[in-house]
Amino acid sequence: MACRLFRKMNQYKIIMLGTGNAMVTKCYNTCFAISDGNEYLLVDAGGGNGILRQVELADIPYSNMHKMIITHCHTDHILGAIWIIRKIASMMEAKTFEGKFELYCHKEAAEVLNIFCQLTLVKKFLKYMDDRILIHEVENAAQIMAVGMQITFFDIYSTKIKQFGFTAKLPDGTKITCLGDEPYNERCEVFVKESDWLMSEAFCLESQKDKFKPHEKYHSTVIDSGKMAAKLEVKHLILYHTEDKNIKNRKSLYLEELRTVFSGDAFVPDDLDVIEIQ
């Protein structure tokens, strides 16, 4: 019995809180949590207080959320973090949150987040900043521990705005890599190659690139991401940060196109889907 309980408590999973790009209206902006069955690491938070609804619908207890990663400071990734900070601060004020809440991001994102907090939060919440709510600046190749995982940050070499991806190494050696929301850059190969799980953006179908013009926005098609994952010998591929014009059929259409170039396990999750990490 004890052995079975141990395995259950250490079953890692990815909870997709949002799966869409910046301007979606039929799903939430891309963000997710990684959990070991007890603690939760939040990655980005979308563009508004809709994150509170997503966390609630996913049945994630804030009391078990002590660390967060912010990949970059575009509106659809960082603004929701203000609401998470406000929620955590309100729980601290009510003495219903124990310990610290720590956020990790590169210097530019940290500066933006601090400014937003100073401009929008009231004093009773601001008093927890730099005390129990801590924003840590991380550099390229910096490492932290979170939810029992070794996290390594890396610069994705964005041409639009500085952005970090990361790899998460689980206790059993399983490697999860998050590429952020822009195309793979070959300078990141050392971090991405042979990932057991790769999370990659795919703005639209290859067959609809003339309609959505992903490359002009510095994004990928399903085929772009699938070919990249195959070349880098990825075992499981998760596609996110998509358009939402045919959300009902998105999963089937994306998977059908992806299978023409990628033979590994593939996932095109909907909001609130939970992916078990085997």
Helices and strands as residue ranges (DSSP letters): H 2-9, E 13-18, E 31-35, E 40-43, H 50-57, G 62-64, E 65-69, H 75-93, E 101-105, H 107-120, H 123-126, E 133-137, E 143-146, E 149-155, E 164-169, E 175-178, G 186-188, H 189-192, E 197-201, G 206-208, H 209-212, G 215-217, H 222-231, E 236-240, H 250-258, E 265-267, E 274-276
